[in-house]
Amino acid sequence: MNRLIDRLKIVFLGIFAVLCVAVWTLHLVWIWPAKRCEAKGMWWDWRTRICALPVPLEIFTHRKTGETVIVPAPQPD
């Protein structure tokens, strides 16, 4: 019976150690970088772990905010 308790103690300590390493890895790789990125006002992509600057659509379209483009209707033949 005493050997069983000793083995269970070692197994539970091993599981506890693995879970502690997993939690620290999660925080080091995803949680803390995400918080640093969002504190700078940037966007965090958790899948690729990229901190990116959001780009306004006006840069690509060369239009001002609220400006509309009038597209002529196609003429019937």
Phi and psi restraints in degrees (range 20) as a CNS / XPLOR table:
assign (resid 1 and name C) (resid 2 and name N)
       (resid 2 and name CA) (resid 2 and name C) 1.0 -67.5 20.0 2
assign (resid 2 and name N) (resid 2 and name CA)
       (resid 2 and name C) (resid 3 and name N) 1.0 -36.7 20.0 2
assign (resid 2 and name C) (resid 3 and name N)
       (resid 3 and name CA) (resid 3 and name C) 1.0 -66.1 20.0 2
assign (resid 3 and name N) (resid 3 and name CA)
       (resid 3 and name C) (resid 4 and name N) 1.0 -36.8 20.0 2
assign (resid 3 and name C) (resid 4 and name N)
       (resid 4 and name CA) (resid 4 and name C) 1.0 -63.7 20.0 2
assign (resid 4 and name N) (resid 4 and name CA)
       (resid 4 and name C) (resid 5 and name N) 1.0 -42.9 20.0 2
assign (resid 4 and name C) (resid 5 and name N)
       (resid 5 and name CA) (resid 5 and name C) 1.0 -64.3 20.0 2
assign (resid 5 and name N) (resid 5 and name CA)
       (resid 5 and name C) (resid 6 and name N) 1.0 -41.2 20.0 2
assign (resid 5 and name C) (resid 6 and name N)
       (resid 6 and name CA) (resid 6 and name C) 1.0 -63.7 20.0 2
assign (resid 6 and name N) (resid 6 and name CA)
       (resid 6 and name C) (resid 7 and name N) 1.0 -41.3 20.0 2
assign (resid 6 and name C) (resid 7 and name N)
       (resid 7 and name CA) (resid 7 and name C) 1.0 -66.0 20.0 2
assign (resid 7 and name N) (resid 7 and name CA)
       (resid 7 and name C) (resid 8 and name N) 1.0 -44.1 20.0 2
assign (resid 7 and name C) (resid 8 and name N)
       (resid 8 and name CA) (resid 8 and name C) 1.0 -62.5 20.0 2
assign (resid 8 and name N) (resid 8 and name CA)
       (resid 8 and name C) (resid 9 and name N) 1.0 -37.7 20.0 2
assign (resid 8 and name C) (resid 9 and name N)
       (resid 9 and name CA) (resid 9 and name C) 1.0 -62.1 20.0 2
assign (resid 9 and name N) (resid 9 and name CA)
       (resid 9 and name C) (resid 10 and name N) 1.0 -43.7 20.0 2
assign (resid 9 and name C) (resid 10 and name N)
       (resid 10 and name CA) (resid 10 and name C) 1.0 -67.4 20.0 2
assign (resid 10 and name N) (resid 10 and name CA)
       (resid 10 and name C) (resid 11 and name N) 1.0 -40.4 20.0 2
assign (resid 10 and name C) (resid 11 and name N)
       (resid 11 and name CA) (resid 11 and name C) 1.0 -63.0 20.0 2
assign (resid 11 and name N) (resid 11 and name CA)
       (resid 11 and name C) (resid 12 and name N) 1.0 -46.8 20.0 2
assign (resid 11 and name C) (resid 12 and name N)
       (resid 12 and name CA) (resid 12 and name C) 1.0 -66.2 20.0 2
assign (resid 12 and name N) (resid 12 and name CA)
       (resid 12 and name C) (resid 13 and name N) 1.0 -37.9 20.0 2
assign (resid 12 and name C) (resid 13 and name N)
       (resid 13 and name CA) (resid 13 and name C) 1.0 -65.6 20.0 2
assign (resid 13 and name N) (resid 13 and name CA)
       (resid 13 and name C) (resid 14 and name N) 1.0 -37.5 20.0 2
assign (resid 13 and name C) (resid 14 and name N)
       (resid 14 and name CA) (resid 14 and name C) 1.0 -64.8 20.0 2
assign (resid 14 and name N) (resid 14 and name CA)
       (resid 14 and name C) (resid 15 and name N) 1.0 -44.6 20.0 2
assign (resid 14 and name C) (resid 15 and name N)
       (resid 15 and name CA) (resid 15 and name C) 1.0 -62.1 20.0 2
assign (resid 15 and name N) (resid 15 and name CA)
       (resid 15 and name C) (resid 16 and name N) 1.0 -42.5 20.0 2
assign (resid 15 and name C) (resid 16 and name N)
       (resid 16 and name CA) (resid 16 and name C) 1.0 -61.9 20.0 2
assign (resid 16 and name N) (resid 16 and name CA)
       (resid 16 and name C) (resid 17 and name N) 1.0 -42.7 20.0 2
assign (resid 16 and name C) (resid 17 and name N)
       (resid 17 and name CA) (resid 17 and name C) 1.0 -64.8 20.0 2
assign (resid 17 and name N) (resid 17 and name CA)
       (resid 17 and name C) (resid 18 and name N) 1.0 -42.2 20.0 2
assign (resid 17 and name C) (resid 18 and name N)
       (resid 18 and name CA) (resid 18 and name C) 1.0 -64.0 20.0 2
assign (resid 18 and name N) (resid 18 and name CA)
       (resid 18 and name C) (resid 19 and name N) 1.0 -42.5 20.0 2
assign (resid 18 and name C) (resid 19 and name N)
       (resid 19 and name CA) (resid 19 and name C) 1.0 -66.2 20.0 2
assign (resid 19 and name N) (resid 19 and name CA)
       (resid 19 and name C) (resid 20 and name N) 1.0 -37.0 20.0 2
assign (resid 19 and name C) (resid 20 and name N)
       (resid 20 and name CA) (resid 20 and name C) 1.0 -63.3 20.0 2
assign (resid 20 and name N) (resid 20 and name CA)
       (resid 20 and name C) (resid 21 and name N) 1.0 -43.8 20.0 2
assign (resid 20 and name C) (resid 21 and name N)
       (resid 21 and name CA) (resid 21 and name C) 1.0 -63.7 20.0 2
assign (resid 21 and name N) (resid 21 and name CA)
       (resid 21 and name C) (resid 22 and name N) 1.0 -39.2 20.0 2
assign (resid 21 and name C) (resid 22 and name N)
       (resid 22 and name CA) (resid 22 and name C) 1.0 -64.4 20.0 2
assign (resid 22 and name N) (resid 22 and name CA)
       (resid 22 and name C) (resid 23 and name N) 1.0 -42.0 20.0 2
assign (resid 22 and name C) (resid 23 and name N)
       (resid 23 and name CA) (resid 23 and name C) 1.0 -66.4 20.0 2
assign (resid 23 and name N) (resid 23 and name CA)
       (resid 23 and name C) (resid 24 and name N) 1.0 -43.9 20.0 2
assign (resid 23 and name C) (resid 24 and name N)
       (resid 24 and name CA) (resid 24 and name C) 1.0 -63.8 20.0 2
assign (resid 24 and name N) (resid 24 and name CA)
       (resid 24 and name C) (resid 25 and name N) 1.0 -39.8 20.0 2
assign (resid 24 and name C) (resid 25 and name N)
       (resid 25 and name CA) (resid 25 and name C) 1.0 -64.5 20.0 2
assign (resid 25 and name N) (resid 25 and name CA)
       (resid 25 and name C) (resid 26 and name N) 1.0 -43.1 20.0 2
assign (resid 25 and name C) (resid 26 and name N)
       (resid 26 and name CA) (resid 26 and name C) 1.0 -57.5 20.0 2
assign (resid 26 and name N) (resid 26 and name CA)
       (resid 26 and name C) (resid 27 and name N) 1.0 -46.0 20.0 2
assign (resid 26 and name C) (resid 27 and name N)
       (resid 27 and name CA) (resid 27 and name C) 1.0 -69.5 20.0 2
assign (resid 27 and name N) (resid 27 and name CA)
       (resid 27 and name C) (resid 28 and name N) 1.0 -40.6 20.0 2
assign (resid 27 and name C) (resid 28 and name N)
       (resid 28 and name CA) (resid 28 and name C) 1.0 -68.6 20.0 2
assign (resid 28 and name N) (resid 28 and name CA)
       (resid 28 and name C) (resid 29 and name N) 1.0 -34.2 20.0 2
assign (resid 28 and name C) (resid 29 and name N)
       (resid 29 and name CA) (resid 29 and name C) 1.0 -93.3 20.0 2
assign (resid 29 and name N) (resid 29 and name CA)
       (resid 29 and name C) (resid 30 and name N) 1.0 -34.9 20.0 2
assign (resid 29 and name C) (resid 30 and name N)
       (resid 30 and name CA) (resid 30 and name C) 1.0 -119.0 20.0 2
assign (resid 30 and name N) (resid 30 and name CA)
       (resid 30 and name C) (resid 31 and name N) 1.0 -47.9 20.0 2
assign (resid 30 and name C) (resid 31 and name N)
       (resid 31 and name CA) (resid 31 and name C) 1.0 -70.5 20.0 2
assign (resid 31 and name N) (resid 31 and name CA)
       (resid 31 and name C) (resid 32 and name N) 1.0 -56.2 20.0 2
assign (resid 31 and name C) (resid 32 and name N)
       (resid 32 and name CA) (resid 32 and name C) 1.0 -66.3 20.0 2
assign (resid 32 and name N) (resid 32 and name CA)
       (resid 32 and name C) (resid 33 and name N) 1.0 -41.7 20.0 2
assign (resid 32 and name C) (resid 33 and name N)
       (resid 33 and name CA) (resid 33 and name C) 1.0 -63.4 20.0 2
assign (resid 33 and name N) (resid 33 and name CA)
       (resid 33 and name C) (resid 34 and name N) 1.0 -34.9 20.0 2
assign (resid 33 and name C) (resid 34 and name N)
       (resid 34 and name CA) (resid 34 and name C) 1.0 -64.7 20.0 2
assign (resid 34 and name N) (resid 34 and name CA)
       (resid 34 and name C) (resid 35 and name N) 1.0 -42.4 20.0 2
assign (resid 34 and name C) (resid 35 and name N)
       (resid 35 and name CA) (resid 35 and name C) 1.0 -65.6 20.0 2
assign (resid 35 and name N) (resid 35 and name CA)
       (resid 35 and name C) (resid 36 and name N) 1.0 -40.7 20.0 2
assign (resid 35 and name C) (resid 36 and name N)
       (resid 36 and name CA) (resid 36 and name C) 1.0 -63.9 20.0 2
assign (resid 36 and name N) (resid 36 and name CA)
       (resid 36 and name C) (resid 37 and name N) 1.0 -40.9 20.0 2
assign (resid 36 and name C) (resid 37 and name N)
       (resid 37 and name CA) (resid 37 and name C) 1.0 -65.6 20.0 2
assign (resid 37 and name N) (resid 37 and name CA)
       (resid 37 and name C) (resid 38 and name N) 1.0 -47.4 20.0 2
assign (resid 37 and name C) (resid 38 and name N)
       (resid 38 and name CA) (resid 38 and name C) 1.0 -69.1 20.0 2
assign (resid 38 and name N) (resid 38 and name CA)
       (resid 38 and name C) (resid 39 and name N) 1.0 -26.4 20.0 2
assign (resid 38 and name C) (resid 39 and name N)
       (resid 39 and name CA) (resid 39 and name C) 1.0 -68.7 20.0 2
assign (resid 39 and name N) (resid 39 and name CA)
       (resid 39 and name C) (resid 40 and name N) 1.0 -26.5 20.0 2
assign (resid 39 and name C) (resid 40 and name N)
       (resid 40 and name CA) (resid 40 and name C) 1.0 -82.5 20.0 2
assign (resid 40 and name N) (resid 40 and name CA)
       (resid 40 and name C) (resid 41 and name N) 1.0 -5.9 20.0 2
assign (resid 40 and name C) (resid 41 and name N)
       (resid 41 and name CA) (resid 41 and name C) 1.0 85.0 20.0 2
assign (resid 41 and name N) (resid 41 and name CA)
       (resid 41 and name C) (resid 42 and name N) 1.0 21.3 20.0 2
assign (resid 41 and name C) (resid 42 and name N)
       (resid 42 and name CA) (resid 42 and name C) 1.0 -106.3 20.0 2
assign (resid 42 and name N) (resid 42 and name CA)
       (resid 42 and name C) (resid 43 and name N) 1.0 174.7 20.0 2
assign (resid 42 and name C) (resid 43 and name N)
       (resid 43 and name CA) (resid 43 and name C) 1.0 -100.6 20.0 2
assign (resid 43 and name N) (resid 43 and name CA)
       (resid 43 and name C) (resid 44 and name N) 1.0 140.5 20.0 2
assign (resid 43 and name C) (resid 44 and name N)
       (resid 44 and name CA) (resid 44 and name C) 1.0 -112.7 20.0 2
assign (resid 44 and name N) (resid 44 and name CA)
       (resid 44 and name C) (resid 45 and name N) 1.0 125.3 20.0 2
assign (resid 44 and name C) (resid 45 and name N)
       (resid 45 and name CA) (resid 45 and name C) 1.0 -102.0 20.0 2
assign (resid 45 and name N) (resid 45 and name CA)
       (resid 45 and name C) (resid 46 and name N) 1.0 111.6 20.0 2
assign (resid 45 and name C) (resid 46 and name N)
       (resid 46 and name CA) (resid 46 and name C) 1.0 -74.3 20.0 2
assign (resid 46 and name N) (resid 46 and name CA)
       (resid 46 and name C) (resid 47 and name N) 1.0 -23.7 20.0 2
assign (resid 46 and name C) (resid 47 and name N)
       (resid 47 and name CA) (resid 47 and name C) 1.0 -72.2 20.0 2
assign (resid 47 and name N) (resid 47 and name CA)
       (resid 47 and name C) (resid 48 and name N) 1.0 -45.4 20.0 2
assign (resid 47 and name C) (resid 48 and name N)
       (resid 48 and name CA) (resid 48 and name C) 1.0 -100.1 20.0 2
assign (resid 48 and name N) (resid 48 and name CA)
       (resid 48 and name C) (resid 49 and name N) 1.0 -5.6 20.0 2
assign (resid 48 and name C) (resid 49 and name N)
       (resid 49 and name CA) (resid 49 and name C) 1.0 57.1 20.0 2
assign (resid 49 and name N) (resid 49 and name CA)
       (resid 49 and name C) (resid 50 and name N) 1.0 47.7 20.0 2
assign (resid 49 and name C) (resid 50 and name N)
       (resid 50 and name CA) (resid 50 and name C) 1.0 -112.2 20.0 2
assign (resid 50 and name N) (resid 50 and name CA)
       (resid 50 and name C) (resid 51 and name N) 1.0 133.2 20.0 2
assign (resid 50 and name C) (resid 51 and name N)
       (resid 51 and name CA) (resid 51 and name C) 1.0 -99.8 20.0 2
assign (resid 51 and name N) (resid 51 and name CA)
       (resid 51 and name C) (resid 52 and name N) 1.0 115.7 20.0 2
assign (resid 51 and name C) (resid 52 and name N)
       (resid 52 and name CA) (resid 52 and name C) 1.0 -125.1 20.0 2
assign (resid 52 and name N) (resid 52 and name CA)
       (resid 52 and name C) (resid 53 and name N) 1.0 151.2 20.0 2
assign (resid 52 and name C) (resid 53 and name N)
       (resid 53 and name CA) (resid 53 and name C) 1.0 -86.9 20.0 2
assign (resid 53 and name N) (resid 53 and name CA)
       (resid 53 and name C) (resid 54 and name N) 1.0 126.5 20.0 2
assign (resid 53 and name C) (resid 54 and name N)
       (resid 54 and name CA) (resid 54 and name C) 1.0 -68.8 20.0 2
assign (resid 54 and name N) (resid 54 and name CA)
       (resid 54 and name C) (resid 55 and name N) 1.0 133.7 20.0 2
assign (resid 54 and name C) (resid 55 and name N)
       (resid 55 and name CA) (resid 55 and name C) 1.0 -107.4 20.0 2
assign (resid 55 and name N) (resid 55 and name CA)
       (resid 55 and name C) (resid 56 and name N) 1.0 125.5 20.0 2
assign (resid 55 and name C) (resid 56 and name N)
       (resid 56 and name CA) (resid 56 and name C) 1.0 -65.8 20.0 2
assign (resid 56 and name N) (resid 56 and name CA)
       (resid 56 and name C) (resid 57 and name N) 1.0 147.6 20.0 2
assign (resid 56 and name C) (resid 57 and name N)
       (resid 57 and name CA) (resid 57 and name C) 1.0 -65.3 20.0 2
assign (resid 57 and name N) (resid 57 and name CA)
       (resid 57 and name C) (resid 58 and name N) 1.0 -25.5 20.0 2
assign (resid 57 and name C) (resid 58 and name N)
       (resid 58 and name CA) (resid 58 and name C) 1.0 -62.2 20.0 2
assign (resid 58 and name N) (resid 58 and name CA)
       (resid 58 and name C) (resid 59 and name N) 1.0 -25.8 20.0 2
assign (resid 58 and name C) (resid 59 and name N)
       (resid 59 and name CA) (resid 59 and name C) 1.0 -66.4 20.0 2
assign (resid 59 and name N) (resid 59 and name CA)
       (resid 59 and name C) (resid 60 and name N) 1.0 -38.8 20.0 2
assign (resid 59 and name C) (resid 60 and name N)
       (resid 60 and name CA) (resid 60 and name C) 1.0 -80.5 20.0 2
assign (resid 60 and name N) (resid 60 and name CA)
       (resid 60 and name C) (resid 61 and name N) 1.0 -36.0 20.0 2
assign (resid 60 and name C) (resid 61 and name N)
       (resid 61 and name CA) (resid 61 and name C) 1.0 -90.5 20.0 2
assign (resid 61 and name N) (resid 61 and name CA)
       (resid 61 and name C) (resid 62 and name N) 1.0 -14.5 20.0 2
assign (resid 61 and name C) (resid 62 and name N)
       (resid 62 and name CA) (resid 62 and name C) 1.0 59.5 20.0 2
assign (resid 62 and name N) (resid 62 and name CA)
       (resid 62 and name C) (resid 63 and name N) 1.0 31.7 20.0 2
assign (resid 62 and name C) (resid 63 and name N)
       (resid 63 and name CA) (resid 63 and name C) 1.0 -116.6 20.0 2
assign (resid 63 and name N) (resid 63 and name CA)
       (resid 63 and name C) (resid 64 and name N) 1.0 156.1 20.0 2
assign (resid 63 and name C) (resid 64 and name N)
       (resid 64 and name CA) (resid 64 and name C) 1.0 -81.5 20.0 2
assign (resid 64 and name N) (resid 64 and name CA)
       (resid 64 and name C) (resid 65 and name N) 1.0 160.0 20.0 2
assign (resid 64 and name C) (resid 65 and name N)
       (resid 65 and name CA) (resid 65 and name C) 1.0 -63.5 20.0 2
assign (resid 65 and name N) (resid 65 and name CA)
       (resid 65 and name C) (resid 66 and name N) 1.0 128.9 20.0 2
assign (resid 65 and name C) (resid 66 and name N)
       (resid 66 and name CA) (resid 66 and name C) 1.0 89.1 20.0 2
assign (resid 66 and name N) (resid 66 and name CA)
       (resid 66 and name C) (resid 67 and name N) 1.0 -7.8 20.0 2
assign (resid 66 and name C) (resid 67 and name N)
       (resid 67 and name CA) (resid 67 and name C) 1.0 -76.1 20.0 2
assign (resid 67 and name N) (resid 67 and name CA)
       (resid 67 and name C) (resid 68 and name N) 1.0 133.9 20.0 2
assign (resid 67 and name C) (resid 68 and name N)
       (resid 68 and name CA) (resid 68 and name C) 1.0 -108.4 20.0 2
assign (resid 68 and name N) (resid 68 and name CA)
       (resid 68 and name C) (resid 69 and name N) 1.0 153.9 20.0 2
assign (resid 68 and name C) (resid 69 and name N)
       (resid 69 and name CA) (resid 69 and name C) 1.0 -109.2 20.0 2
assign (resid 69 and name N) (resid 69 and name CA)
       (resid 69 and name C) (resid 70 and name N) 1.0 128.3 20.0 2
assign (resid 69 and name C) (resid 70 and name N)
       (resid 70 and name CA) (resid 70 and name C) 1.0 -93.4 20.0 2
assign (resid 70 and name N) (resid 70 and name CA)
       (resid 70 and name C) (resid 71 and name N) 1.0 119.5 20.0 2
assign (resid 70 and name C) (resid 71 and name N)
       (resid 71 and name CA) (resid 71 and name C) 1.0 -104.7 20.0 2
assign (resid 71 and name N) (resid 71 and name CA)
       (resid 71 and name C) (resid 72 and name N) 1.0 124.5 20.0 2
assign (resid 71 and name C) (resid 72 and name N)
       (resid 72 and name CA) (resid 72 and name C) 1.0 -67.9 20.0 2
assign (resid 72 and name N) (resid 72 and name CA)
       (resid 72 and name C) (resid 73 and name N) 1.0 146.4 20.0 2
assign (resid 72 and name C) (resid 73 and name N)
       (resid 73 and name CA) (resid 73 and name C) 1.0 -73.4 20.0 2
assign (resid 73 and name N) (resid 73 and name CA)
       (resid 73 and name C) (resid 74 and name N) 1.0 147.1 20.0 2
assign (resid 73 and name C) (resid 74 and name N)
       (resid 74 and name CA) (resid 74 and name C) 1.0 -66.1 20.0 2
assign (resid 74 and name N) (resid 74 and name CA)
       (resid 74 and name C) (resid 75 and name N) 1.0 141.0 20.0 2
assign (resid 74 and name C) (resid 75 and name N)
       (resid 75 and name CA) (resid 75 and name C) 1.0 -84.8 20.0 2
assign (resid 75 and name N) (resid 75 and name CA)
       (resid 75 and name C) (resid 76 and name N) 1.0 135.3 20.0 2
assign (resid 75 and name C) (resid 76 and name N)
       (resid 76 and name CA) (resid 76 and name C) 1.0 -70.2 20.0 2
assign (resid 76 and name N) (resid 76 and name CA)
       (resid 76 and name C) (resid 77 and name N) 1.0 144.0 20.0 2
